[in-house]
């Protein structure tokens, strides 16, 4: 359903369990100090039209935050248990991403 671009070869940045974002200096044994990092699950939920969800996923991918394949397939969003159409008449969809972040 989605058309994604693969990252450039020059985008090889050191990552250690944080998806595709590099760790800040001094984290993960790269510098002085003994910071303790705790993994925490964060769930992102996108609600909107298919085009809006697709565009948002592509933007987050371009920023290096989340791989498009990590998102769930869009499904119709349950809105108040009545109808899945927004006030504009466009059907509302949702996609979910669960990401593990390292928290100081």
Steps between C-alpha positions, in 0.01 A plus 500: 500500500780745583789596276814562703854606422790305645754693709817619327826310562639823649233481771692231690500644850588314815188376673465288807144380551326830430365434153679709242585800720861544616567506872604830655867543596594321820218244478557128467861497611613750236627758747572581862242456771275218604149590387247228550253456214167327541308360204141621477228403253324791332195448281422746220153503347419690182139585417395655170450434133712238328687778319566686826625188677719405204655849486566508875670158492720616211596819685594306817705263283679789326583645844652164597253432779312188390521248220179485294486121540476542879151654471187287498291482187237777511162385626167686519494698824215446742363848574253502787380157389264659247667577168856510367441812291622839616292818475648560154360167379846341462540164668735514798775240526763420760852357502704403807873493571656361818856619552747432781689811609787531743409744779758655734 
